[in-house]
């Protein structure tokens, strides 16, 4: 029924301005920086290697231009390592459209590294406004996330600890991701931003049982979701973060998952979490367990709409009633309802499909007929489902997809 109505909708749809496009591979540049720490604690000079999308690959080459700057990540290194050691990870994330600030401070001191990660947030704001510098305007200061490995993965959790009465409160990081973390302790219970985790069964340094599993269980968020992708015996403490590339598919999967997470919660990309929760990630033979819990409903797809192709529309939701609302365009302004804001045009909106899920996910394959006249036609969709907080709610904020069918 929903698909029949969709065919009529597509035939009469109007145009609209779409959201941010899915990111493309970029040449990766890098430069070393030394920024002043203007805080009262931590390393006085914040040394870091910055990887960024560039006009060409190389050292100190010009960043690729992007209005408003690039989504930005701060990376906290592991024990007895520095940011320079994670060049594979930094370059891969830069190629996927992120500026990555990889700290070279606090070699073996997690407390100092925590202070430095917090201080780096303010240092990025200052560096972005510094005229005449290589990185002037390169950072999107409204989109800054944090991630880390091992010791730094625990520090990542501390850095987004939410306590308004504490001077070490989260300085403004929008989301966080931990790779093979140590258990950060009670801080996990006061994290309010979306959080992702990767661990490996072959990790004997920070095994998942007493570390990543405990962190995941203790996380209690205010929005977004928490997810934990646990790989098998081939995934160890080094290759999961690119410190080793044997076997290379472990690190490749890490990059795909981390990129997808930040695409969803930092970059507002249409394909969002597909790289972490889509078909390829779920079918990875090295995947052992995949946990997810939703604090707000999210909507994404696996590819843009195209004539003669099938796009998988996906909704992250709790178990229960879920589905998709479709319309010919996005709403001119959010329309409040008891179930959240309607973000698609209410005049042409209809329920595309509904289901009851027991897997915290809902997927709908949407085939576009091989009809040339459909090119340029527009469609908007918004998910609905359940969350930890609500029995039925609409997907929030940027998670209504506005799409135009390509030839």
C-alpha positions as CSV (number, residue, x, y, z in Angstrom):
1,X,0.0,0.0,0.0
2,X,2.7,2.5,1.0
3,X,4.7,1.9,-2.2
4,X,1.7,2.4,-4.4
5,X,1.0,5.8,-2.7
6,X,4.7,6.5,-3.1
7,X,4.5,6.1,-6.9
8,X,1.8,8.7,-7.0
9,X,3.8,11.0,-4.7
10,X,6.9,10.7,-6.9
11,X,4.9,11.6,-10.0
12,X,3.9,15.0,-8.5
13,X,6.8,15.8,-6.2
14,X,8.3,19.3,-6.0
15,X,11.9,20.3,-5.6
16,X,13.7,21.3,-2.4
17,X,17.2,22.0,-1.1
18,X,18.8,18.8,0.1
19,X,21.0,18.4,3.2
20,X,24.7,17.8,3.4
21,X,25.9,15.3,0.8
22,X,27.6,12.0,1.7
23,X,31.3,12.6,1.8
24,X,33.8,11.6,-0.9
25,X,37.4,10.4,-0.7
26,X,39.9,13.3,-0.4
27,X,43.7,13.5,-0.6
28,X,45.0,13.6,2.9
29,X,47.3,16.4,4.1
30,X,49.1,16.8,7.4
31,X,50.8,19.4,9.4
32,X,52.3,19.7,12.9
33,X,51.0,22.3,15.3
34,X,52.0,23.7,18.7
35,X,49.1,25.5,20.3
36,X,49.1,27.3,23.6
37,X,47.0,25.7,26.4
38,X,45.1,28.6,27.9
39,X,43.6,26.5,30.6
40,X,45.0,26.1,34.2
41,X,45.9,22.4,33.9
42,X,47.5,20.1,31.3
43,X,50.5,20.4,29.0
44,X,51.4,24.1,28.5
45,X,52.0,23.6,24.8
46,X,49.6,21.3,22.9
47,X,51.6,19.6,20.3
48,X,49.7,17.6,17.7
49,X,49.7,16.3,14.2
50,X,46.7,17.5,12.2
51,X,45.4,15.4,9.3
52,X,42.9,17.1,6.9
53,X,41.2,16.9,3.5
54,X,43.7,18.6,1.2
55,X,44.0,19.8,-2.4
56,X,46.7,17.2,-2.8
57,X,48.3,14.6,-0.5
58,X,51.4,15.8,1.4
59,X,52.8,17.8,4.3
60,X,51.8,21.4,4.8
61,X,49.7,21.4,1.7
62,X,46.6,23.6,1.5
63,X,43.4,22.2,3.0
64,X,40.6,21.6,0.6
65,X,38.0,24.4,0.7
66,X,34.7,23.8,2.4
67,X,32.3,26.6,3.5
68,X,32.2,26.7,7.3
69,X,35.2,24.3,7.6
70,X,35.3,20.5,8.0
71,X,33.8,18.4,10.8
72,X,36.6,18.0,13.3
73,X,37.8,15.2,15.5
74,X,40.3,15.2,18.5
75,X,42.1,12.0,19.0
76,X,43.6,10.7,22.3
77,X,46.4,8.2,21.9
78,X,47.1,5.1,23.9
79,X,49.7,4.4,26.7
80,X,53.3,4.9,25.7
81,X,52.3,6.2,22.2
82,X,51.6,9.6,20.7
83,X,49.4,10.8,17.9
84,X,52.1,10.5,15.3
85,X,52.0,6.8,15.7
86,X,48.4,6.7,14.4
87,X,49.1,8.0,11.0
88,X,47.1,5.3,9.3
89,X,44.0,6.3,11.2
90,X,44.5,10.0,10.8
91,X,45.0,9.8,7.1
92,X,42.0,7.5,6.6
93,X,39.7,9.8,8.5
94,X,41.0,12.9,6.6
95,X,40.3,11.1,3.3
96,X,36.7,10.6,4.5
97,X,36.2,14.3,5.1
98,X,37.4,15.1,8.7
99,X,40.1,17.3,10.2
100,X,41.7,15.1,12.9
101,X,43.8,16.6,15.6
102,X,46.0,13.8,17.0
103,X,47.7,14.9,20.3
104,X,51.4,14.2,20.9
105,X,51.2,15.1,24.6
106,X,50.9,13.1,27.9
107,X,52.9,10.1,26.8
108,X,51.9,7.8,29.8
109,X,49.7,10.1,31.9
110,X,46.0,9.7,31.4
111,X,45.0,12.5,33.7
112,X,47.2,15.0,31.8
113,X,45.9,13.6,28.6
114,X,42.4,14.2,29.8
115,X,43.2,17.9,30.6
116,X,44.9,18.3,27.2
117,X,41.9,16.8,25.3
118,X,39.6,19.3,27.0
119,X,42.0,22.2,26.4
120,X,42.3,21.2,22.7
121,X,38.7,22.1,22.1
122,X,39.4,25.8,22.9
123,X,42.7,25.7,21.0
124,X,40.8,24.6,17.9
125,X,38.5,27.6,18.2
126,X,41.5,29.9,18.4
127,X,43.4,28.2,15.6
128,X,40.4,28.4,13.3
129,X,40.2,32.2,13.7
130,X,44.0,32.8,13.3
131,X,44.4,34.8,10.1
132,X,47.1,34.0,7.7
133,X,47.7,30.4,8.9
134,X,47.5,27.2,7.0
135,X,44.5,26.0,9.0
136,X,42.6,29.2,9.1
137,X,38.9,28.4,8.6
138,X,39.6,24.7,8.2
139,X,37.6,23.6,11.3
140,X,33.9,23.5,11.6
141,X,33.8,24.7,15.2
142,X,30.1,23.7,15.5
143,X,30.9,20.1,14.7
144,X,33.7,18.8,17.0
145,X,33.8,15.2,18.2
146,X,36.4,13.2,20.2
147,X,37.8,9.6,19.9
148,X,40.6,7.6,21.3
149,X,42.4,4.3,21.6
150,X,43.3,2.3,24.7
151,X,44.3,4.7,27.4
152,X,43.0,7.5,25.2
153,X,39.7,5.7,24.7
154,X,39.1,5.9,28.5
155,X,40.2,9.6,28.4
156,X,37.6,10.1,25.6
157,X,34.9,9.1,28.1
158,X,36.3,11.4,30.8
159,X,36.4,14.3,28.3
160,X,32.7,14.1,27.6
161,X,31.7,13.6,31.3
162,X,28.8,15.9,32.0
163,X,28.8,17.7,35.3
164,X,27.8,21.4,35.2
165,X,29.3,22.0,38.6
166,X,32.7,20.6,37.6
167,X,35.3,22.9,35.9
168,X,36.3,19.8,33.9
169,X,32.8,19.5,32.3
170,X,32.6,18.5,28.6
171,X,33.8,21.7,26.8
172,X,31.5,21.1,23.8
173,X,32.2,17.7,22.1
174,X,29.1,16.6,20.3
175,X,29.8,12.8,20.3
176,X,32.5,10.3,21.2
177,X,34.0,7.0,20.2
178,X,36.3,4.6,22.0
179,X,38.5,2.0,20.3
180,X,39.6,-0.9,22.6
181,X,39.1,1.2,25.8
182,X,40.1,0.6,29.4
183,X,37.1,0.8,31.7
184,X,36.9,4.6,32.5
185,X,34.9,4.0,35.7
186,X,32.0,6.0,37.0
187,X,32.4,8.7,34.3
188,X,30.4,6.5,31.9
189,X,27.3,7.1,34.0
190,X,27.4,10.9,33.3
191,X,27.9,10.9,29.5
192,X,25.1,12.6,27.6
193,X,26.4,12.5,24.0
194,X,26.1,9.7,21.4
195,X,28.8,7.1,22.0
196,X,30.3,4.3,19.9
197,X,32.7,1.5,20.8
198,X,34.9,-1.1,19.0
199,X,36.6,-4.0,20.7
200,X,38.2,-7.2,19.6
201,X,38.2,-10.8,20.9
202,X,41.9,-11.0,20.1
203,X,42.8,-8.0,22.4
204,X,44.7,-9.3,25.4
205,X,45.8,-5.9,26.6
206,X,42.4,-4.3,27.1
207,X,40.0,-7.3,26.7
208,X,36.4,-6.4,26.1
209,X,34.9,-8.2,29.1
210,X,36.1,-6.0,31.9
211,X,36.5,-2.9,29.7
212,X,34.4,-2.2,26.6
213,X,31.5,-4.3,27.8
214,X,31.5,-2.6,31.2
215,X,31.7,0.9,29.6
216,X,28.8,0.1,27.2
217,X,26.6,-1.2,30.0
218,X,27.3,1.9,32.2
219,X,26.6,4.5,29.4
220,X,23.3,6.2,30.0
221,X,22.8,8.9,27.4
222,X,20.5,11.8,26.7
223,X,20.2,11.5,23.0
224,X,21.4,9.6,19.9
225,X,22.4,6.1,20.6
226,X,25.2,3.9,22.0
227,X,26.6,1.1,20.0
228,X,29.3,-1.6,20.5
229,X,30.8,-3.4,17.5
230,X,32.8,-6.4,18.9
231,X,35.1,-8.2,16.4
232,X,36.5,-11.7,16.6
233,X,39.9,-13.2,17.3
234,X,41.6,-11.6,14.3
235,X,41.0,-8.2,15.9
236,X,43.7,-7.3,18.5
237,X,44.8,-4.3,20.4
238,X,47.1,-2.9,17.6
239,X,45.4,-3.7,14.3
240,X,42.0,-2.3,15.4
241,X,43.6,1.2,15.5
242,X,45.9,0.8,12.5
243,X,49.1,0.4,14.6
244,X,49.4,-2.9,12.7
245,X,47.8,-3.7,9.4
246,X,47.8,-7.5,9.8
247,X,45.2,-8.5,8.7
248,X,44.2,-5.2,6.9
249,X,40.5,-5.9,6.9
250,X,40.3,-5.3,10.7
251,X,41.5,-1.7,10.4
252,X,39.4,-1.2,7.3
253,X,36.3,-2.2,9.3
254,X,37.3,0.2,12.1
255,X,37.6,3.1,9.7
256,X,34.2,2.3,8.2
257,X,32.5,2.1,11.6
258,X,34.1,5.2,13.1
259,X,33.4,7.2,9.9
260,X,29.8,6.1,9.8
261,X,29.3,7.0,13.5
262,X,30.7,10.5,13.0
263,X,28.9,10.9,9.7
264,X,25.6,10.4,11.6
265,X,26.2,12.4,14.7
266,X,28.7,15.0,13.5
267,X,28.4,15.5,9.7
268,X,24.7,14.9,9.1
269,X,25.4,12.7,6.1
270,X,22.5,11.0,4.5
271,X,24.2,7.6,4.6
272,X,24.9,8.1,8.3
273,X,25.3,4.8,10.2
274,X,25.1,2.5,7.2
275,X,28.9,1.8,7.4
276,X,28.4,0.7,11.1
277,X,25.0,-0.9,11.0
278,X,24.3,-1.6,7.3
279,X,24.6,-4.8,5.3
280,X,28.4,-4.9,4.9
281,X,29.1,-4.3,8.6
282,X,26.5,-6.8,9.8
283,X,27.8,-9.4,7.3
284,X,31.4,-9.0,8.2
285,X,32.7,-12.6,9.0
286,X,34.8,-11.1,11.8
287,X,31.8,-9.6,13.6
288,X,31.0,-11.4,16.8
289,X,28.4,-9.2,18.5
290,X,26.7,-5.9,17.7
291,X,24.9,-4.1,20.5
292,X,22.8,-0.9,20.1
293,X,20.5,1.1,22.2
294,X,18.5,4.1,20.9
295,X,17.8,7.3,22.9
296,X,16.4,9.1,19.9
297,X,15.1,7.7,16.6
298,X,17.5,8.1,13.6
299,X,17.0,7.8,9.9
300,X,19.6,7.1,7.2
301,X,20.0,5.3,3.8
302,X,22.7,3.2,2.2
303,X,22.9,5.2,-1.1
304,X,21.2,8.2,-2.8
305,X,18.1,7.6,-4.8
306,X,18.8,6.8,-8.5
307,X,16.7,5.7,-11.4
308,X,16.7,1.9,-11.8
309,X,18.3,1.3,-8.4
310,X,17.2,0.2,-5.0
311,X,18.0,2.3,-1.9
312,X,17.7,0.9,1.6
313,X,16.0,3.3,4.0
314,X,17.0,2.5,7.6
315,X,15.7,3.6,11.0
316,X,17.5,3.2,14.3
317,X,14.8,2.5,16.9
318,X,14.0,0.6,20.0
319,X,11.9,-2.6,19.8
320,X,8.3,-2.0,19.0
321,X,6.3,-0.1,16.4
322,X,8.4,1.7,13.8
323,X,8.4,2.8,10.2
324,X,8.7,5.7,7.8
325,X,6.7,8.8,6.9
326,X,7.2,10.1,3.4
327,X,6.3,13.3,1.6
328,X,7.1,15.2,-1.6
329,X,9.5,17.6,0.2
330,X,10.8,18.6,3.6
331,X,8.6,20.8,5.8
332,X,9.1,24.6,5.5
333,X,9.3,24.6,9.3
334,X,9.0,21.9,12.0
335,X,5.4,21.1,13.0
336,X,5.1,20.2,16.7
337,X,3.1,17.1,17.6
338,X,2.8,15.0,20.8
339,X,5.2,12.6,19.2
340,X,7.8,15.1,18.2
341,X,8.3,17.5,15.3
342,X,7.1,16.6,11.8
343,X,10.0,17.5,9.5
344,X,8.5,16.5,6.2
345,X,5.8,18.4,4.3
346,X,2.5,17.7,6.2
347,X,0.4,18.5,3.2
348,X,1.8,15.5,1.2
349,X,2.8,13.3,4.1
350,X,1.7,9.7,4.4
351,X,2.9,6.5,6.2
352,X,5.2,4.8,3.7
353,X,5.5,1.6,5.8
354,X,5.2,0.5,9.4
355,X,6.4,-2.6,11.2
356,X,7.1,-4.1,14.6
357,X,10.8,-4.8,15.2
358,X,12.6,-6.9,17.9
359,X,16.1,-6.1,16.5
360,X,16.4,-2.4,17.3
361,X,16.4,-1.7,13.5
362,X,14.0,-1.2,10.7
363,X,15.0,-1.4,7.0
364,X,12.9,-0.8,3.9
365,X,14.2,-1.5,0.4
366,X,12.9,1.2,-2.0
367,X,13.2,0.4,-5.7
368,X,13.1,3.3,-8.1
369,X,11.6,2.3,-11.5
370,X,13.9,2.5,-14.5
371,X,12.0,5.5,-15.9
372,X,14.0,8.5,-17.1
373,X,11.2,10.9,-16.2
374,X,11.7,10.2,-12.5
375,X,15.2,11.9,-12.6
376,X,14.9,15.1,-10.6
377,X,11.9,14.1,-8.6
378,X,12.2,14.6,-4.9
379,X,11.2,12.7,-1.8
380,X,11.5,13.3,1.9
381,X,11.3,10.6,4.6
382,X,11.3,10.7,8.4
383,X,11.5,7.7,10.6
384,X,9.4,6.9,13.7
385,X,9.8,4.3,16.4
386,X,10.4,3.8,20.1
387,X,13.3,4.9,22.3
388,X,14.5,4.3,25.9
389,X,12.4,7.4,26.9
390,X,9.3,7.2,24.6
391,X,7.0,4.4,23.4
392,X,6.5,6.2,20.1
393,X,8.4,9.2,18.7
394,X,9.5,10.8,15.4
395,X,13.1,10.9,14.3
396,X,14.6,14.2,15.5
397,X,16.6,17.2,14.3
398,X,18.6,16.6,11.0
399,X,17.3,13.0,10.6
400,X,14.6,13.7,8.0
401,X,16.2,12.9,4.6
402,X,15.5,15.1,1.6
403,X,16.5,13.3,-1.5
404,X,16.5,13.9,-5.3
405,X,16.4,11.0,-7.7
406,X,19.5,11.0,-9.9
407,X,19.5,9.9,-13.5
